[in-house]
């Protein structure tokens, strides 16, 4: 029997581990490799581990579908840089995607290891994280960082004609390709910046609209107008609902200054030249057994070796074709790709990593309830009744939400308020009376109600899964001392930290009481504490009931709306 320590043939066989598992590829395996694997216990064990890991990955793929496919495709893009010099401009398009919790990568890749070694790229990542962009905005930012102007691009003269409208935040008459050009072309976006600054300087400091909360205007709100890359005005059905925001921002020096700051931030990253750090990622099975220096501890146990060089060293730092292909890959929906379509180099590298860490895509078991499963299950909910209680467990408010009927109703004290989007009205009345006050819904009110209906309904701490912090903790609670836990319900804690103005921290905990069969919460509890507190303090409780369309209709009829 051949000894299990990898020898030259073992290293050669690694490249064909995946082919041993695919009937259509077995004929491509050299006879010498087939003969070696038949005699080598070490290689057969490694192939068995790979098969088990891929099987578990397929289970997760079937459960989490597009998200897992996207992770697989993203890892392929990462592993395309094995053995190649990686510079900042190569890493830049990957930065926004690294902030999407659904695309979280848990293993060192050629891109991740550059981040560990390059302070400039690490700082860029922190800056983008601080903007708290939505998933769609992060994806579009990745595409912007990946794409470069081409010979078939819109002419600068045509784009410059659109600058006044773009500065006025009126995109309805601007072609989507023009908006792309205004983001990609340094000259045109510089002219746009100067035009906006000229308007900002001309406004008196007290010209803000009275009553409009400037402090609530966030980077997420204005991002689409600073970075309209990927925006198609002809298909923007929500543009009319943003008029109150855009009409304010264009006449407010404070909010225009926010736009200028965001412009400087985003395009500084886009234009930042490569740092002196160049990294090269090598697959090295023997590296697992080597002693690690303190700076290399993050790679301990992984079969990799990371070479760092300076730009003046003789390495080929030219922009790889894979970088250009990255933008196209994102545009073609990376979620449509499948693990079996990976290139052989990427699969071989992934195979070694899989074997090293036992699980390629996730540390969660297929049956465990996860925060993303809860969000996904809740998206499919049609009708819900939520009762909110304070820290003393006294009822504060009830809400009935029907996504199927497009209505939103609240009961606070004795007042009932129904927002009926299909009929465009808001009705209110006091319990015990027959008098109903009916008013038409404004565009802003419709937009507000639609956002409430489509989001997490306050039942979860974040509007959608893309906003959940990457450093959150998620754990199951099995304490037998928990009160009010129904049979068959599992309890999980989501814990994260938020920074207040001034830098102080607040520790927050959201406890979910979940039906593991449906992944739907039956109850949630919200806790928080300061750094000086030893225990979390209960802030609120929400109890959930899932209803049918007929139950919602009957309730509204009984109320008299």
N, C-alpha and C positions, 0 to 999 in steps of 0.2 A: 504494500500500500504506500502511495506517495505521501510524504509528510505534509501536514496541513499548512506549513509556512509557505506563503506565496513565492513561487520561483518565476523564472522567465515565462514558462508556458502558462502559469496561473495568471500572470499579468496580461498575456495575450488573450486568454480565455475570457477575461472580464468583458472585453468588447463584444462578446457573443452571448453573454448571459441571457439577454433579452430574447435573442433569436432562438435559444433553446425552448422558450415558452411559446413561440409562434410557429405553427405548422408551416405557414407559407414562407418562413425565413430559414427553416432548418437546412434547406438544400444549399444555402449560401455559406454555411459554416465550413471552414477548411477541415479536411479529414484529420489532420494532425491535432486540431483542437478537439474534435469529437472523440478521438482516441484518448486524449489526455483527460477530458472530463469523465469519461467512462471509468477511468482508473483512479481519479483524484477525489477523495472524500471531501476535501476542503471546498473544491469548486461545486460539487453537488450540493453541499450544505448551503453555500452562498446562493445558488440558483433557487433552492427551496425557500430561503428567506426572502428573496426577491419576489417569488411567486406569492408568498403569503402577504407581503407588504402591498403588492399590486392588487391582490384580491381585496384587501381591506380598503385600499384606495378606491377600488371600483364600487364597493359598498357605499362609501361616503359620496362617491360621484353620483350614484343613483338617488341618494337622499338629498344631496345639496346641489345637484344638477349644474346649472350654469356657473355658480360661484366656484365650484371645484374645477370645472373645465377652465375657467379663467385663471385660477392659480397654476394649473398645469401649463397653460400656454405662457403665462408670465415667467415661470421657471425655465421653460425652453428658451425664451428670449434672454434670460440671465445666463444660462449655461452655454449659449452661443459664443460667449467670450472666454471660454476655457482656453488657456494658453496664449491669449491675446493681450496686448497692452490695453489697459482700461484707464481712460482719462476722464476728467470732469465732464467734458461735452458728451461722452458716451453715457455717463451716469445720469445726466440731467433729465432726460425724458422719463426715467424710472422713478424719480423722486416723488411726484404727486401720487403715483399708484402705491407706493410704499405706505402711504397714510390711509389707505382704504382698508378698514378692518377685514373686509371680505377677501382681500388679496394679501393678507398677512403672510410673510415668508419667515419660517422658523429656522432655517438652516443657512449657513454661510455660503453665499454664491459669489461669482466674480464681481457683481455689482455691490453686494453687501460688504464684501471685504475691502473694496475701495472706500466706501463710506467710513469704515472703521479706521482707515489710515489717512483720510483726507479731511482736515479741519474745515476747509471751505465748503465742501459738499455737505458735511454734517451740519454746518451753520445754515446753508440753504434749506435743508430739510426742516430744521427747526423753525425757520421763518415761514415756510409754507404751512407747517403745522399750526402756527399761531393765527393763521387766517381763518381757520375752522371752515374751510370750503366744503360744499356738498360733494357727493360722489360724482355727479355729472360734471361739476366744475373741475374737480381733480382730473377726471379723464380728459376733458378738453385742454387743460393745462399741459398734460403729458403730450398730447398731440401737437400743441403749439411748440413745446420744447424740442420735439422730434423733427418737425418739418422745417424745411428751408425753401426760400423762393426758387421757383423754376422758370425756365424760359417761356412757358405758356401762361405765366401769372398775369393777373390784371395789371394794366399799366398804371404807373404812379399818377399820371395826369387825371385818369378816371377816378382813382381813389381819393385824390385831393379834393375833387369836386364834392365828395361826400363828407368831408371833414366837418363842415358846419352842422349838418344834421346829426352826425355821430356825437359831436360835443353837446348838442341839445338833447341827446338821448332819445332821438326819434329815428328808429331803425326801419320804419315801415316802408320807406321808399328806397332803401339801400339793398343792393344785391348781396347775398351771403358771401360770394367770392370777394367782393370789395371789403367787407368786414374782415375777412381773413387777411387780406393784403395789409390793411391798417394795423393788424397785429404783427405780421411777419416782417414788414419793411421798416427798418430802423429810421429811415428818412421820413417816411409818411407818419409813423407814430410819433416821431419827434415833433412834427408840425402840428399834429393833433394835440399833443401835450401843451405846446406853446399857445395854441388857440384857447384851450380850456383855462390856462393860467391867466391869459389876458382878460378873459371874462371874470375870473375870480378876483383879480386885482381891481377891476372896475366896480365891484359891488361894495356898497357901504357895509361896515361890520355889523350893523343892526338890521340887516335886510332879511334875516331869517323869518320864516312864516311863524306867526304867533301860534303857540300851542303844539307845534310839530316837534316831537322828541328827537332832536338831532343826535343825542347820545345813543339812541337805539339803532341808528343806521350803521350796519356792520359791513365788514368786508364782503360777506356773502351777498348782501343786498345790492352792492354796487359792482361786484365782480364782473357780471355779464356786460356792463357798460364800459368797463375799463379793458376787459379782455373778451371782445365779442367773437373770438375765434370759435367756429362751429355753431354759431347762432344763425338760424334761418328765419328772418323776419316774417316771411310769407306763411310760416307754419307755427308762429308763436301765438297760441290762442289765449295766453294770459297777459299779453301786452297791455290790454285796456285796463286790467286790474292794477297795473303799476303806475298809473297816471298820477296818483296822489304823491307817490314817492318821487317820480322823475320831475314833476312840476316843482316840487320843493327843492330838490337837490340842485337843479340848474339855476336857482336864484339864491342859493345859500352859500356864502363863502366858506363856512365851516365844513359843510359836506363836500363842496368842490375840492377843498383842501384834502379831505380824506381820499377822494378819487385820485388826486395828484400823488399822494403818498403811496397809494396802492399801485399806481402806474409805475412809479419809481422802483418799488419793491419787486414787482413781477419782472419788469424788463431789465432790471439790474441782473437778476439771476439768469435771464435769457441771454444777456450779452456778456456775462462774466467770462473772461478767458480761462483756459485750463490753468490749474495750479501746477506747481512743480512735481506733484505726486503722481506717479504712474504705477499701477499695480498689475501684476500678472498672476493669475490663479492657476495652479497646477494640481492635477489629481495625482496623489502620491500615497499608495497604500501603506508604505512603510512609515509615513508621517504619523500614523496613529500611535506608534510605539515610541516615538522620539520624545526626549525631555523637552518641555516647553519653557521658554523664557516667560517672564511676567507679562510682556506685551502680547504674547501669543496665546494666552490662556483661553481666550474666547473661541479658539479653534481646536482646543484640546479634544481628542477623541474622534475628530473628523479626518478622513483620509485625504487631506489637502495640504498644500504648501503654497504660501503667498509670498511672492517676490515683489519687493518695492524698489523703484528706481526713480531717479530724477529725470526731468525732461531733457536735460543736456546729455544724458546717457544715450548710447546708440541703441534705441529701441524704436520700432515702427509704431508711432503714435497716430498714424493717419486714421481718419474716420472710417470705420468699417461699414461695409454695405449693410451689415446687420442693423446698424444704428438707423440708417435710412428706412430699412424695412420695418423698424419698430412702429413708426407712425402709421404705416399701412396696416400693420397687424392690429393695432388698436381700432382703426376705422372699420375693419372687417369683423369686429366683435370677437375678441379673443375667447369669449365664452363658448364659441362654436367649435373650438378645437378639442381634440380628444387625445388622451395619453398615448394611444397607439400610433398617433401620427407624428410623434417627436422624431427628430433627426437622430441618427445612430449615435453621434457624439454626445448629444444631450442625454439620450436614454442611458448610455453607458455611464456617464457621470452621475446621473440621477440614481442609477442602480447601486453604485458604490455608496452614495450618501444614504439611500434607503436601508441598505444593509447595516450601515454604521449606526443609524438612529432608530431602526426598526419600523419606523412609520414615516412616510414621506410627506404627507399632506396635513396631518393633524395629530395632536396628542389626545384628542377626545375619542371615546369609543363611539361606535355607530349608534348605540341606543341612548346615549346620554343626552339630556336636555341641555341645549346651549342657548346663549342669548340671541344668536342669529336665527335659530329655529323658532324662538318665541316671536321675534319680529316678523318672520316669514309667515307664521301661522296667523298672526293678527292681521296681516294685510288682506287675508282672504275672508275675514269676518264681515258679515253683511249688516247685522243689527246688534246693538249692545246697549245695556243699561248699566251705568256706573254710579255707585253711591260713594261719596267722599266723606270721610270722617276726620275730625281733628285729633290732636294728641290725646284728648280725653275720651275719644271714640264717640263723640257727639256728631250727629249728622250735620254736614255743612251744605251740601248741594247734591242734587241728583241730575244725571244727564242721560238722555236717550239719543242715540245716534244711529241713523239708518243710511248706510252707503247705498243700499239698493233703492231707497226712495228719495235720497238726496235731501234729507232733512236733519235738523239739529235742534233739540229741545232741552231746556234746563228748568229746574225747579229750585229756587233759592228762597228759603222762608216759605211764604205763601204765594210768591209770584212765579208764574209759568210763562216762559218765552219760547216761541216756536219760530225757527227760521226755515222757511219753505222755499228752497231754491227753484224747483220747477214752476211754481206759481209766482216767484219773485216778490214774496211778501214776508214780513215779520209780524207775528201775532203775539199779543201779551194779554194776560188777565190775572186777576187775583182769585185764589181758590175760594169757592163758596159763592162766587158771583157769576152772573150770566153776561157781563159786559166784556167784550173783546175789543182791544185796540189793534187795528190793522194798519200797517205802514208799508210802503214799497221798499224793497231792499236796494241800496245803492250799489254801484259797481264795487266799491271798496268793501262793503259789507258782504257781498257775494264772495269776493276773493277770500275774505277772512274766514267765512263759514266753510268754504271749500278746503281751505288749509286745515281747519280743525277736523273736518270729516276724513281727510286723506291721511292725516298723521297718526301718531300713536295715541291720540285722545287724552294725553296726560296720564295714561295708564302706565307708561314707561318713561324713564327719565330723559330720553332723547327722542327727537322727532322721527329719526330713522336710524338704521344700523350703522350708516356711514359716519354718524356723529359720536358713536361710542368710543371713548378714549382707548388708544392702543395699550396703555399701561394699566387698564382696569383689571381687577381680579374677579374671577367667576368660580364659585365653589358651591357644592351641594351641602346642605345643613341636615345632619341626621340626629340632632339632639332630641332625645326622647322627652325633654322638658318643654318643647314647643307647645303653645296653646292653640286651640282652634284649628287643628290640622285634620282635614277630612281624610277618610280612608282612601288610599290610592293616590293621594296628592303628594308631590315631591316639593321640597323647599330649597331654593337657591338664593345666594346673595351675590349681587353685583356691587363691587366696592371701587370707588375712584376718588381722586383728589382734585379739587378745584382751587384755582388761585383767585383771591380777591384783589380789588384795587389796593395797591400798596405792597403787594407781595405776600400777604398772609394766606395761609392755607385753610381749607375746610374739607374735612373728610366726610364723604357721603356714602350711604348704603341703601340700596333698593332691594327689598326682599320679595321674591316671587313665590307664590303658592301655585304650582303648575300641575295640570293634568298631563301626565307623560304620554298619554295616548293621543292627545290632540296638540300638545305643546302650547296650550292656551292658559293664561293666568286666570285663576279663580279669585285671587285677592293679591294685592300688593301692599307693602308697608315701606314708608320712606323714613330713614334715619339720618342724622348728621351729628358731627361733633367737631370741636375745635382742637388744635394741637394740645391744649392744656387739659382737655377732658379725658377721663379714663374710660368712659362708657359712651356708647351712642345713645342719642335721645330720639324717641319717636316723634315725628313731625306730623304725619298723616297716614291714613289707611284708605284704600279703595277696594270695594267689593264689586265683582263683575257678574253680570247675568247676560247670557247670550239668547237673543230672541229671534223669532221668525217675523216675516213681513206682516203676516196676519195679526200677530200680537201687537206690533207697533201700530198698525192701522186701528185696531180695536181700542188701544189706549188713547190715541188722539181723538177718536170719536167719543169716548166716554168723558174726556175732559171738556169737549165742546168746541174744539178748534175745527 
